[in-house]
Structure formats: structure tokens, C-alpha cells
């Protein structure tokens, strides 16, 4: 084999090998959810602190079974989320605030779909299903981007099928939150 051809082949194979480890690549089945309730644990950075989110079991409210997700913050504070899925709709139960559930996400939502209001949110809107977010842990692509308006500002939340929450941004601060690996 020609020396130049060998060098070219080795360089090409090396580039392919290195590139395959330089990006977040996930084989995602279209049936996977943007809000998978099967995730056992995630480590998340939020502004200048962090928390670990764990699935710690189930609890019934109004004859409906919810997955309990505990968020244990760096300072030891613990918050609980109660989530359930029914027919592709993710519901969140707000026991502490007003004892009702609201839609967190519906798999039938399309781009520009809006929903709300709920407890503290004024309005949610899907901006994209092919968003990108660059974090200290890599570049994530093919993300659903939801714009959420709260009393304290507007946030963009990023979700990936099969993984769920990836991160959040604000216009003022840029990247404010992301999953850690």
C-alpha cells in the first residue's frame, strides 16, 4: 500500500475514533420519554449550588400512584417531587401547595404548544424539539426546549428523550443549570 494512502487512512480512522468520544451521542428510541420516571439518580448543578435527585419510591394521592423524587441539596435541604405518567401525560402532584395535580408534559404536544397556568408558572411553551445545549460535560443535541415564565423571570429548560432534564438557561445569566456526570 502507498505510504501516503496509509498515512491518510490512519489519520482518518484516528479522527473517527477521537470524534466518537468527543460528543454526547445517544441512540434514542422515539418511544422514549422526555420525562422518564425510571431514572434512579441524577446529579444536577443549579446556579452556585448542586443537588442529587433520586427516585425513592412511590406514594398514593387520590387513588393515583406517584413516583417520589427527592432532591437533596448541597446544604442538606430536601425537596420532594411527586410525578406520575398516564397515557403519555406526565402529572405532578403539589401536595404542599394546594393538593392538586397539573400537567408537567404531554407527549402529544407539538412545537409552539402552550400550557398553564399551574402553581407558580404563568405559562409553558415548547420552542423546539431540536435544541442544543453546551455544558461543562458536553454538547447535547436533539433537545426539547421549553420556555417557562415564572414571577422571577423566564427560563429555558432542556430535555432529552430517555434522559430527561439536561439543563436550563436564562437570557440574563446564560447557563444556570446542567446535569453532572
N, C-alpha and C positions, 0 to 999 in steps of 0.2 A: 504494500500500500504506500502511496506517495506520502512523504513526510508532512507536507502542508495539509493534506487531507486528514492525516492522523491528528495533527495539532488542532485543526478545525473541529473534528469530531469530538476530541477530548474536551475542548473548550465549550462546545455546545452541550454535551452531556453534563459537564460540571455546572454550567449555568442553569440547566433544567433542574438538577439536583438541589442547588442552592436556592433557587426560586421557590421550589416546592416547600421549603421550610420557612420562607420569609413572610408569608401571608397567612391569615386565618382562613383556612379552607375547610368548609364543612359540606359534606354531602347531605343535602336536606331533602327530605321527602315532603311533597306538597301537603300530605295529610298531617304533618306535624303542626303543632300549635305555636303561636306567638306567646302564649301564656301557659307553658307546660306546668302542670301541677305535680309532676313526677320528680322534679328536681329535688334532690335531698339537701344540698348545701351550696351556697354562693357566698363569695367574699366581695363586698362592694365598697368602693370609695365614694364618699359623699362630702363635697366641699373639702374641709380640712380635717375630716374625721373618717371613720370607717365602721362598717358593721358586717356581721355574718348573719345571713338569712338561712334558717334551717326549717325543714318540714318536720314538725314534732308530733304529728298525729292528726286525729280527727275530732270534731265536735259537732253535735246536732243543735240546730236552732230551728224552731218552727217545722219540725219533722224533715229537715233537709240537712245532709251531711256535708260539712265543710272541711277542707284541709287547713290545718293551723300552721302558719308560717311565723316563726319567731325571729325578730330582728334584734340581735344582741349588739349594742353599740359599744364602741371602744371604752366609754366611761362606765359600762356595766348596765346601763338602762336597757330595758327590754320592751319592745312593742310587739303586738300580735296582729296578724292579718288573717282573716277567715275567707277562704276562696273555695268556690265550687264550680264545676262545669256541668252544663246540661244542654244537650243538642248544639254543641259548638259555641255556646254563650258562657263566658266567664262572669260569675257574680261575686261580689264582695259584700260580706255582711258587716255592718257597722254597729255592733252591739253597744259600744261605749257612747257613741254619739246620739243615735236615735232609733236603734233597734229595727232597722230595715236593711234590705239588700239593694244594691244597684248594679247596673251592668258595667263591668270593667272593660269588656271587649266582646264583640260578636264576630265570629269567623265569616259571616256573610257581609260584613262592612266592606265597602269599596273605597277607593281614593276619594277624598273630599267628604266622606261620611262624617257627620257630627252627631254627638250625643251629649246629654247632660240636661239640666244641672244635676249634681249629686251633692254630697255632703259639703265639701269645701270648694269643689271645682265649679267653675261657671260654664265651661264648655270644652269638649274634646273634639279634635278634628284630625283625621288621617291626612297627612300631607303627601306621603309617598309609601310605596312598597319596595323601592329600590334605593333607599338611603345608604349613606356611607358614614362611618364614624371612625376616626383615628384616635386611639387611646395609647397610653404607655405600653399596653400589652398587645398592640397590633392594630391592623386596619380591618374593620368589619364591613362587609358589603351585603347587599340584598336585605336591608333592614326596613322594617315598618317604622315610619316616623309619625309620632302623634304629638300634636301641639295641644298643650293643656294650659288653660288660663285659670290662675288662682288669684286670690286677693293680693298676694305678694308678688305677682309677676307672671310672665308667660314662659313656659318651659317646653323644650322639645325632648321627648322620650324616645329611645331607640330600642327596638325589639327584633330578635332573630328567631325564626322558626326553630323549634327544638331546644332552644337555649333560653328564650325569654328575654328579660331585661338585659341590655348591654350597657346603656349609659344615658346621660342627659346633658343638655346644653341650655344656656340662656344667651340672649343677644349680648347682654352686658358682660358676662363672665366667661363666655365660651364653654369649654368642657368643665362641668361641675361634678360629674359622677361617672363611674365606669366599673365594670366587673374586673376583679383581680384574679389572676390565675396562679 
